[in-house]
Amino acid sequence: MLLDAASLYFRAYYGVPETITAPDGTPVNAVRGFTDMVARLITERRPTRLVACLDLDWRPAFRVEALPSYKAHRVPGEPDVAPAGLPEEVPDTLAPQVPILLEVLAAAGIATAGAEGYEADDVIGTLAAGERTDAVLAVSGDRDLMQIVREEPVPVRLLYVGRGLAKAEHLGPAEVAAKYGVPVSRAGEAYAEMAMLRGDPSDGLPGVPGVGAKTAATLVGRFDSWAELVAAVTDRSDARLSPPVRTKLAAAAPYLAVVEPVVRVAQDAPVRHDRPDALPGSPADPGRLAALTERWGLGGSVDRLLAALAKSAAAG
């Protein structure tokens, strides 16, 4: 199980009232909500290995160099360097909670991983691409990770929690293909190509003007690769592109030439773990976990996490 940590703690922060505080009055709603989500995921999904994946760079240089508009609207000025695990625009009452929840994970013995100069999506994509033993389940509210679903060499699935954990969608190639009208044989790759064409304002991706989601899905379904589609733009003998669509794509040629590495989730990021990823049956540092629990008033949430770990270990 690969957790998109920032995606989950943001959802915890906005889903749990700030009235949930530590004994000194410090908000711990994100810490408790995140810990409860991890406990629930362990209980319901029973992973044998688990990694909380971190954003060490929310706006990587290689993506900005390719497409300067990438997430540019989220930069309020000259961006500061965020602490490990923090993406952009972290609310004032959330930022102090992230180091606490990372301490809780460390004391519990749950692995975290990150890659300098890369986003959490890239960490997840790299770990999923390199797995050869176990099926992989990524957990995120980021649609971009739909592109990592596949069948071989091991099944890779996305538990999409965009509407919350209670309404989570379990997505593989068949589900992504049915949802977006892309070919099931290469659903993950085709989803990424569709996203390149239609754009994504939330990430500063302009897309191709005049090409919406349906047209984008139809187009990627006619080609076996992104390179083949782009080549067809200048090959007027290729009848898979109608003249009006070819005109739109030709006008966006500079964008089409650079967008692929911006949208594709990396599969070769220099990922570093803080510990082995086997799910522990008991905390790595019981004393530290107890101290954190008392200091921040995390009793019920940590108890549920420990119970989930113990139950998972007992189940084998």
N, C-alpha and C positions, 0 to 999 in steps of 0.2 A: 504494500500500500504506500503510495506516494502522495503526501499531503501538500497542497499549495497553501503554505502556512499563512501568508498575508491575506489570501482570499478568505480563509476561514476566520482569522481573527478580526478582520473588518466586519464580517457578517455577525460575529459574536458581539462586537462593540455596538453595532446598530440594532441588534436583536435583543440585547439584555439591558435593562434600565441602568442608568448611571447611579441610581440610588443604591446599587449593590456596591458596598464600599468595604475597605479594610477597617480595622479598629480605629485607625487614626483619621478616618474619613476619606482616604484616597480611593478614587474609583477603581474597582477591579472587575468591572463587568465583562471586559474583553477576556481577561485571564480566566475567569470562572466559566464564561460561555465557551471559550476555546477548549478548555480542559474537559468540559462536559461533552463537547462534540467529539473529541478524540476518544473518550471513554465509550461513547455510543457507537462510534465507528468500529472500535475494537470488538465490542460486544456483538454487534450485528453482522459484521463482515469477517471476523475471525482471521485477520492476517497473521502470518507467521513472521513476517518482516515488515518494518514500518520506518519510513523516513519523512521527517518534516522538512520540506524544501523551501529555501529562503531566497528572497530577492536581495542579492548583494549589489546590484545595479539596476534600478528600475527603468533607466533610459540608456542602454548600452551605446557606447561610442560608435560601434560598427553599424548600428541601425540608424543613428542620427546622421552619420556621414553619408549613408546611402540615401536617406530621406529626411532632410532637416525638419520636416513638419511632424515627425514621429513624436507623439506625446508633447509637442511644443506648447500646446494650449494649457498644459498642466504646470508649466514652469512660471511661477509668479515673478520672476526676475532672474538673477543669477542663482541657480540652485545650490543649496548646501549639500555636502556629502552626507547621506543618511546613514545612521548607525546600521550595523549588520542586521538584516531581517526587516528593515523598515523601507517601504516604498515611498512614493511621493505623497505630498499633501496629507500627512498623518495628523488627525485632530489633536489638539493640545492635551486632551485627557486620555488619548489612546497611546501616544508616543511613550510615556513612562511605563506603560503596562507591557510593552513588547519584551523588554529585557527580563521582566519578571516571568512571563510565560516561557521564555527560553530557558530560564533557570529551572523552572518546574520540570520541563522536558529533560534537561540534563540530569537533575537529581533523580528523576524517575527512571532514567536509563534509556530514554527514547532518542534515537539518532536524529540529528539534523544534518543537512548538507547544503552547500552553496558553491557558487563558482564566481570568482572575481571577474567582473565585467559582463556578467550575464544575469538574466532574470530567472525567477523561479520556474517559469515554463521551460526554460532551456535545461535546467537541472533535471526536471521531471522527464523531459524528452530524451536527454542523454542516458539517464538511468534506465528508462524503459527500453531504449534502443539496444542497450548493452546486456539486457537480461536474457539469459538462456536456460534458466532452471524453472522459475515460478511464473505463473500468470501474474499480470500486473494490473492493479486498479489505482488510477489516479483520481484524486478527489479535489475538485475545484469548481468555482463559479465562473471561470473564464472559458468562454466558448472557443478560444484559440486552441485549447488542448484537445478539441475534437479531432484535430489533425493527427494525433498520435495513435488513434485506434487502429488495430490490425489483428491478424490471426497468427502470423508467423514471424519469428520462430517460436514465440510464445504468445498467447492471447493478451492483448492490451486493451483495457476498457477504461472509460471515463465515467465516474460518478459525478454527474453535473448537478451542483447544488445552487444554481442560480436563483431558484425560488425557495431556497431553504432546504435543510436536511430532510425534513418531513416529506417534501415533494421532490426528492432527488430522482434524477433520471439515470438509469444504467445504460450507457451507450457503447455499442460496438459498431463495426462496419455496417451491419444491416440496419441498425437504428439511425445512424448518421445519414446513410443513403436514403432511407425512407423519409427522414425529416427534411432533407434539403434537396432531394432530387438529383443526387450525384451518383456516379457508378459505384456499386457495392464492391467491385473488384479492387478499387483503389480509393475507397471512401475518404480515408484520412488525407491523402495527398490532394484529392479533388476538392475537399472542403477548404483547404488552404488556398487553392487556386481560385475558388469561387470568392473567397474573402478578399483576395488581391484585386479581383475585378470589380466587385461591388463597393469596396472600401469599408472603412470603419471610422466614423467621426470621433468615437471615444478614444481612439489611438492616433488620431491625426492622419489617417490614411484616406486620401481623396478618392481613390478608386477611379474608374473610367466613367466620365460623365455620360449619362444616358444608358448605362448598363446597370440594371438592378439585380436583385438576387436571383430571380427566375431566369433571366437571360444569361447571367453568369453560370448558373448550374447547367443550363442547356449547352453552353459553349464548352465547358470543361468535359461534359459527357461525350463530346465529339472527338476529343483528342486523347492521346495516351500519355501526354506529359505537358508540362508548362512550356518547355523549350519548343515542342511541336506546335503548340498554339501560337506562341510568339512568332515563330518562323512563318506561319501562315498569313500573318498580317502583311508581309511584303511579297508573298507569293500569290499573285492574283489568279493563278490557275487552280488554287485550292478552293474548291466549291463549298467547303464546310463553313466558310465565312461568307455571309451575304454582303453585298456592296455597302449597305448602310452601316452594318456592324463593323466591317473592315475600316470604314472611314472613322468611326468613333475610336477604334483601337489605335489606328495610325496616329490620330491626333494626340493620343496619350502615350506615344512611344517612349518618351523620356522616362515617364513613370514606370511603364512596364519593364524597362530595362534594369531598374534598380530595386523594385519592390520585393522580389523573391526572398532575399536574405532578411528583409525586415519582418516578413510575415511567417516564414518557415521557422518552426521551433528547432533550435539547434540540437544536434545529436552527438556533438563532439566537444561539449563544454568541459573545462578542466575542473570537474566536480571533486570536492573534498568533503569527506564525512568527519564528524567529530567523534564517532564511535562506530562499532559494528552495528548493522541494522537488524539483527535478530530481536524480535519483540521480547522484552524481559518479563519474567514471571513475578519479579519483585523489584523494588527500587534499587538503583545503583548506589545511591547515597541516602539511606533512610533518615539519618540525622539532619542532613541538609534539607530534605523534603519536609520533615517535621517542622523545622525552623521556618521555612517559607510559608508553610500552611498556617502556623500561628501568627507570624508577622503580618500576613496579608489577609487573614480570615478566609482561607480557602477550604475549610474543613470538608464540607459536603462534596465539593467538586473533586478534591484530591481523593477522598474516600471512594468515590465512584470510579475514578481512574485506577486506583489500586485494586479494587474489586474486579474491574474488567481485565486487568493484567493477570490476576490470579486465576480467574475463570478461564482465560485463554490458555494459560499454562497447564491447567488441570485437564483441559480438553485435549491437550496434545497437539 
